[in-house]
């Protein structure tokens, strides 16, 4: 895929905002989901939304690239990837791939990127699911916790449950916060990731949380994106405090005006970190990318408004199993394409092509 932003969306902010609010998300009818509730190991719950489209094996195999096909090189600025054949992968099971999407901060199956990925997965005959992080499905969770950028334990039990019930290969995509958490998981468990997933991808992930946290707290970002996130995050935190009195300082939370303060009062301490600096340092995936041992893609636009290009990983920062795509444009989970009003399917198509390429050694009947 040769990505270039429409001329009328010239910068990262416009590409980000237009993609989220106005660009088309699907080619035909809107994706339809059905919901399943899972009980967590600690007695809480998460809601998983499944696409209602029922894929078939011949359809799924028909979308695998030809043997030897490479990912779209025009998206790649640096590549260190290997395909599944290099890892000695086993044969495809008797079901099509399942694509699992981990959403971003305050996202859900209703997010523009989730609907676009659902549409792309359905067009390929893939099963598709969006597990919601706690408190993001429209109903407040029960435990004295929410979700955070480095929650690899949550990612681990979710993916293992998907793998245990799906008879075909499992592929995973994480978007923004979900992308950092997914890559943090892959780095944490190393070689064991191959027993759970065939390949993973992160999209617009803040792999260096401190750099991104500082960037989103300044200027235009502070006035637009920070306010948008806090508009829903603050009420949720107060609901959590009503459930569990004394969990944090209410007055300090109400005074928080940026994500640094919010994470220092709520996200960090509630999830076992000493504070925001400890949270951002220990939860960031970037220091763990060298330990990833499953085919992985990290896609980040160089003009992402709140992920500084200088904070992105280079080849020296990642293992040979990690492929870096760093196009000049795209914004944050944007990548709008085509004529007005544009659509956002191009990025999910390119990511799906990468994931499918990791299955290219698999023989389809």
C-alpha positions in Angstrom: 0.0 0.0 0.0 1.4 3.4 -1.0 -0.1 5.7 1.6 -0.5 9.3 0.9 -2.9 11.6 2.7 -5.6 13.5 0.7 -4.4 17.0 -0.2 -7.2 18.5 1.8 -5.9 16.8 5.0 -2.4 18.1 5.0 -1.3 17.5 8.6 -1.4 15.0 11.4 -4.1 16.7 13.4 -6.5 16.9 10.5 -5.7 13.3 9.5 -6.4 12.2 13.0 -9.6 14.2 13.6 -11.2 13.7 10.2 -10.6 10.0 10.3 -12.3 9.7 13.7 -15.3 11.9 13.0 -16.1 12.0 9.3 -14.4 9.5 7.1 -16.2 6.3 6.0 -15.5 3.3 8.1 -16.9 0.4 6.0 -17.6 -0.4 2.4 -21.3 -1.6 2.8 -23.5 -2.1 5.8 -22.2 -1.2 9.2 -20.7 -4.2 11.1 -23.0 -5.8 13.5 -21.7 -7.3 16.8 -23.1 -9.7 19.4 -21.8 -9.4 22.9 -20.4 -12.1 25.2 -19.5 -11.5 28.9 -16.4 -13.2 30.3 -15.7 -13.5 34.0 -12.1 -12.5 34.8 -9.7 -14.4 37.0 -10.3 -12.0 39.8 -14.1 -12.3 39.7 -14.8 -9.1 37.6 -16.0 -9.1 34.0 -15.2 -7.9 30.5 -17.4 -7.7 27.5 -16.3 -9.2 24.2 -18.0 -8.1 21.0 -18.0 -10.6 18.1 -18.7 -9.8 14.5 -21.8 -11.5 13.3 -20.4 -12.4 9.9 -19.7 -16.1 9.8 -16.4 -16.8 7.8 -15.6 -19.9 5.9 -12.3 -21.6 5.4 -12.2 -21.3 1.6 -12.9 -17.6 1.8 -10.2 -17.1 4.4 -7.6 -19.0 2.3 -8.6 -17.1 -0.8 -7.3 -13.9 0.8 -3.9 -15.3 1.8 -1.1 -13.7 -0.3 0.8 -15.9 -2.8 3.7 -17.8 -1.3 6.7 -15.6 -1.0 4.7 -12.4 -1.2 6.1 -9.6 0.9 4.3 -7.0 3.0 3.6 -3.7 1.2 7.2 -2.3 1.1 6.0 1.3 0.4 4.7 1.5 4.0 8.0 0.3 5.4 10.8 2.6 6.5 12.6 -0.1 8.4 12.0 -3.9 8.4 13.4 -6.6 10.5 10.5 -9.0 10.2 10.4 -12.8 9.5 7.4 -14.7 8.3 5.8 -17.7 10.1 7.5 -20.1 7.8 10.9 -19.0 9.1 9.6 -20.0 12.6 8.6 -23.5 11.6 4.9 -22.8 12.1 2.5 -25.8 12.0 -0.4 -26.3 9.5 -3.5 -24.2 9.5 -6.3 -25.7 11.7 -9.7 -26.3 10.3 -11.0 -22.8 10.9 -10.3 -19.4 9.4 -8.1 -16.9 11.3 -9.6 -15.0 14.2 -8.5 -11.4 14.4 -8.7 -9.9 17.9 -8.6 -6.1 18.3 -7.5 -4.4 21.5 -8.9 -0.9 21.4 -7.3 2.4 22.5 -7.8 4.8 25.4 -11.5 5.1 26.0 -12.2 3.1 22.8 -14.7 0.3 22.1 -16.2 -1.7 19.2 -17.9 1.5 18.1 -14.6 3.3 17.5 -13.9 4.1 13.8 -10.9 1.8 13.6 -12.7 -1.1 15.2 -15.5 -0.8 12.7 -13.0 -0.5 9.8 -11.1 -3.6 11.0 -14.4 -5.5 11.4 -15.3 -4.7 7.8 -11.9 -5.7 6.5 -11.8 -8.9 8.5 -15.3 -9.8 7.3 -14.4 -9.2 3.7 -11.6 -11.8 4.1 -13.8 -14.3 5.8 -12.0 -13.9 9.1 -13.6 -14.1 12.5 -13.3 -10.9 14.4 -13.6 -9.9 18.1 -13.2 -6.8 20.2 -12.5 -7.5 23.9 -13.3 -4.4 25.9 -10.9 -3.3 28.6 -12.6 -2.9 31.9 -15.2 -0.1 32.0 -15.1 0.5 28.3 -18.1 -1.5 27.1 -20.7 0.9 28.5 -21.0 -0.7 31.9 -18.8 -0.1 34.8 -16.7 -3.1 36.0 -16.8 -4.2 39.6 -13.2 -4.5 40.9 -11.2 -1.6 42.4 -9.3 -1.2 39.1 -9.8 -0.1 35.5 -7.3 -0.7 32.7 -3.9 0.7 31.8 -1.3 0.8 29.0 0.9 -2.0 30.3 -1.6 -4.5 31.4 0.0 -7.5 29.8 -1.6 -9.9 32.3 -5.0 -8.9 31.1 -3.9 -9.3 27.5 -2.4 -12.7 28.3 -5.6 -14.3 29.8 -7.8 -12.8 27.1 -5.6 -14.1 24.2 -5.2 -17.5 25.8 -9.0 -17.8 26.1 -9.4 -16.8 22.5 -6.8 -19.4 21.5 -8.4 -22.1 23.6 -11.7 -21.8 21.9 -10.8 -21.0 18.3 -9.6 -23.8 16.1 -7.8 -21.7 13.6 -4.8 -19.3 13.9 -5.3 -16.2 16.2 -4.0 -12.9 15.0 -4.1 -9.8 17.3 -4.0 -6.0 16.6 -3.6 -3.4 19.3 -4.5 0.2 18.6 -2.9 3.1 20.5 -3.0 2.1 24.2 -4.1 -1.4 23.2 -1.1 -1.6 20.9 1.4 -0.7 23.6 -0.2 -3.3 26.0 -0.1 -6.0 23.2 3.6 -5.3 22.4 4.4 -5.2 26.1 2.7 -8.6 26.4 4.7 -10.1 23.6 8.0 -8.8 25.0 7.1 -10.1 28.5 6.4 -13.7 27.5 8.9 -14.0 24.6 8.9 -17.4 22.9 5.6 -18.5 24.6 3.7 -16.0 22.4 4.0 -18.4 19.5 1.8 -20.9 21.4 -1.0 -18.3 21.6 -0.9 -16.2 18.4 0.4 -16.5 14.9 1.2 -12.8 14.5 0.5 -9.4 16.1 0.4 -5.7 15.1 0.3 -2.4 16.9 -1.1 0.7 15.3 -0.2 4.2 16.5 1.0 2.8 19.8 2.7 5.1 22.3 5.6 2.7 22.9 7.4 5.3 25.0 4.6 6.5 27.3 6.6 9.3 28.9 7.4 10.9 25.6 3.8 10.6 24.5 2.4 11.7 27.8 4.5 14.9 27.7 3.5 15.6 24.1 -0.3 15.2 24.7 -0.1 17.6 27.6 1.2 20.6 25.6 -0.4 23.2 23.4 -3.1 22.1 20.9 -2.9 18.5 22.2 -3.7 19.6 25.7 -6.7 21.8 24.6 -8.2 19.1 22.3 -7.1 15.6 22.9 -6.5 15.8 26.7 -9.9 17.4 27.2 -11.6 14.8 25.1 -10.0 11.9 27.1 -10.6 13.5 30.5 -14.3 14.2 29.6 -15.0 10.4 30.0 -12.1 9.3 32.1 -12.8 11.6 35.1 -16.5 10.5 35.5 -15.5 6.8 35.3 -12.9 7.3 38.0 -15.5 9.0 40.2 -17.9 6.1 39.6 -15.0 3.7 40.7 -14.5 5.8 43.8 -18.3 5.5 44.6 -17.9 1.7 44.3 -14.8 1.7 46.4 -14.6 4.6 48.8 -11.1 5.7 49.7 -9.5 4.3 46.5 -7.9 7.7 45.7 -8.1 11.4 46.5 -11.3 12.8 45.0 -10.3 16.5 45.3 -7.0 15.8 43.6 -8.7 14.0 40.7 -11.1 16.8 40.2 -8.2 19.2 40.0 -6.3 17.1 37.4 -6.1 19.0 34.0 -3.8 16.6 32.1 -3.1 12.9 31.7 0.1 13.2 33.8 -1.9 14.4 36.8 -4.7 11.9 36.2 -2.3 8.9 35.9 -0.5 10.1 39.0 -3.7 10.2 41.0 -5.7 7.3 39.6 -4.2 5.0 36.9 -0.8 4.5 38.4 -1.6 4.0 42.1 -4.8 2.0 41.5 -2.9 -0.5 39.4 0.1 -1.0 41.7 2.5 1.6 40.4 4.2 4.2 42.7 2.9 7.1 40.6 2.8 8.3 37.0 6.6 8.2 36.4 6.8 4.7 37.6 3.8 3.7 35.6 4.9 5.2 32.4 8.4 3.8 32.7 7.3 0.2 33.6 4.4 0.0 31.3 6.1 1.2 28.1 6.7 -1.5 25.6 9.7 0.1 23.9 12.3 -1.3 26.3 10.9 -4.8 25.7 10.7 -4.9 21.9 14.0 -6.7 21.7 12.5 -9.7 23.5 9.5 -10.2 21.1 9.7 -13.6 19.5 6.6 -13.7 17.4 6.0 -12.0 14.0 5.0 -8.4 14.9 4.4 -5.2 13.1 4.7 -1.7 14.7 3.0 0.9 12.6 3.5 4.6 13.5 3.0 7.7 11.4 5.9 10.2 11.7 3.3 13.0 12.0 1.3 11.5 14.8 0.3 14.6 16.9 1.1 13.0 20.3 3.7 10.4 19.6 7.0 12.2 18.9 8.9 10.8 15.9 12.1 10.9 17.9 10.6 8.5 20.5 9.8 5.8 18.0 11.9 2.6 18.0 14.6 2.0 15.4 16.0 -1.3 14.1 18.4 -1.4 17.0 15.5 -1.3 19.5 13.6 -4.3 18.2 14.1 -8.1 17.7 14.4 -9.6 14.3 10.8 -10.6 14.5 9.6 -7.0 14.6 8.8 -5.1 11.5 8.7 -1.3 11.7 6.4 0.7 9.3 6.9 4.5 9.8 5.2 6.4 7.0 5.6 10.1 6.8 1.8 10.8 7.2 -1.3 9.2 8.8 -1.8 11.0 12.1 -2.9 9.1 15.1 -5.0 6.1 14.1 -6.0 8.1 11.0 -4.6 7.2 7.6 -7.7 8.5 5.7 -7.6 7.7 2.0 -9.4 8.4 -1.3 -11.6 11.3 -2.4 -13.8 13.3 -0.1 -15.1 12.4 2.4 -12.3 9.7 2.4 -12.4 6.3 4.2 -10.2 4.6 6.8 -10.1 1.0 5.4 -6.7 1.4 3.8 -4.7 1.1 7.0 -6.6 -2.0 8.2 -6.2 -3.6 4.8 -2.4 -3.0 4.9 -2.2 -4.4 8.5 -4.3 -7.4 7.5 -2.1 -8.0 4.5 0.9 -8.1 6.9 -0.8 -10.5 9.2 -2.0 -12.7 6.3 1.6 -12.8 5.0 2.7 -14.4 8.2 0.4 -17.3 7.3 1.7 -17.6 3.7 3.5 -20.9 4.3 0.2 -22.5 5.3 -1.3 -24.8 2.6 -5.0 -24.2 2.0 -7.1 -27.0 0.6 
